[in-house]
């Protein structure tokens, strides 16, 4: 939910077009999705390595909520992106 709210200001992806005739989307290419995927991968890797090296971190009270929030925020960015793309289709539809 936080990522969806943040995307109202970030407006990712910036250029989205929907063609009603072909029912297709045109989304401008960007390195941002790749960067987001890599951030998710590296964050998961860092957490896993940290837990392997320091198993006592599993008993801390702050790790699970903070890691869960970070994972949710990163994954929510893709939900926000999908909602923005779908909004382009809704705004392009001609009322009957």
Phi and psi in degrees as a GROMACS rama.xvg file:
@    title "Ramachandran Plot"
@    xaxis  label "Phi"
@    yaxis  label "Psi"
@TYPE xy
-63.6118  -40.1111  UNK-2
-66.6375  -36.4007  UNK-3
-64.7611  -41.8667  UNK-4
-66.9954  -40.4838  UNK-5
-64.8293  -32.5849  UNK-6
-72.034  -14.8714  UNK-7
-64.36  -30.0019  UNK-8
-93.5684  -37.6619  UNK-9
-74.6729  -32.5118  UNK-10
52.5482  60.83  UNK-11
-103.883  126.82  UNK-12
-77.5516  151.792  UNK-13
-73.0599  -46.6257  UNK-14
-110.677  110.096  UNK-15
-130.809  133.487  UNK-16
-133.082  145.617  UNK-17
-125.615  130.308  UNK-18
-104.122  118.401  UNK-19
-72.051  -28.7081  UNK-20
-66.1204  -49.4806  UNK-21
-93.8845  -6.16976  UNK-22
52.26  51.4386  UNK-23
-133.123  154.795  UNK-24
-102.625  147.697  UNK-25
-123.704  111.586  UNK-26
-115.209  126.527  UNK-27
-61.1911  136.292  UNK-28
-65.6676  147.801  UNK-29
-159.188  156.068  UNK-30
-85.7219  -7.7999  UNK-31
-61.3878  -44.2597  UNK-32
-61.9179  -40.086  UNK-33
-62.3646  -43.2687  UNK-34
-62.5307  -40.3702  UNK-35
-64.6952  -42.1889  UNK-36
-63.3058  -41.6352  UNK-37
-66.548  -37.4839  UNK-38
-63.4713  -42.7988  UNK-39
-61.5254  -46.1374  UNK-40
-60.3265  -49.4109  UNK-41
-66.4422  -34.9694  UNK-42
-65.8842  -44.619  UNK-43
-63.5193  -39.9922  UNK-44
-63.0295  -45.9693  UNK-45
-62.9472  -41.1177  UNK-46
-66.0154  -43.4625  UNK-47
-64.2952  -43.5595  UNK-48
-65.6943  -41.9459  UNK-49
-61.2219  -40.8467  UNK-50
-71.1176  -30.2964  UNK-51
-72.0137  -38.6793  UNK-52
-78.7014  -38.8989  UNK-53
-123.771  80.4421  UNK-54
-62.276  -19.2377  UNK-55
-67.7513  -15.2223  UNK-56
-64.9087  -22.7743  UNK-57
-63.2643  -25.003  UNK-58
-91.6349  -3.5605  UNK-59
-74.3691  152.024  UNK-60
-86.2166  -16.0917  UNK-61
-94.7092  -19.9013  UNK-62
-67.6557  -52.6161  UNK-63
-60.4688  -47.4579  UNK-64
-65.9486  -39.7053  UNK-65
-70.7181  -40.6949  UNK-66
-68.8075  -39.9706  UNK-67
-62.0815  -41.2712  UNK-68
-64.4153  -43.7041  UNK-69
-63.4308  -46.0076  UNK-70
-61.5417  -42.8079  UNK-71
-65.0733  -39.1858  UNK-72
-65.9624  -42.4509  UNK-73
-67.9989  -42.614  UNK-74
-71.3688  -33.5688  UNK-75
-64.5726  -23.9569  UNK-76
-61.9026  -36.1639  UNK-77
-72.8037  -33.9836  UNK-78
-64.0073  -43.9436  UNK-79
-62.02  -39.2026  UNK-80
-63.8061  -45.1814  UNK-81
-63.1423  -41.3107  UNK-82
-64.7771  -36.7477  UNK-83
-66.9994  -39.2711  UNK-84
-66.3545  -43.1273  UNK-85
-65.7248  -31.6868  UNK-86
-64.6357  -31.1748  UNK-87
-63.9464  -37.05  UNK-88
-68.1494  -40.1425  UNK-89
-66.7844  -37.3948  UNK-90
-74.8447  -21.179  UNK-91
-86.8177  -15.6209  UNK-92
-68.0712  138.92  UNK-93
-90.4951  127.93  UNK-94
-65.0492  141.454  UNK-95
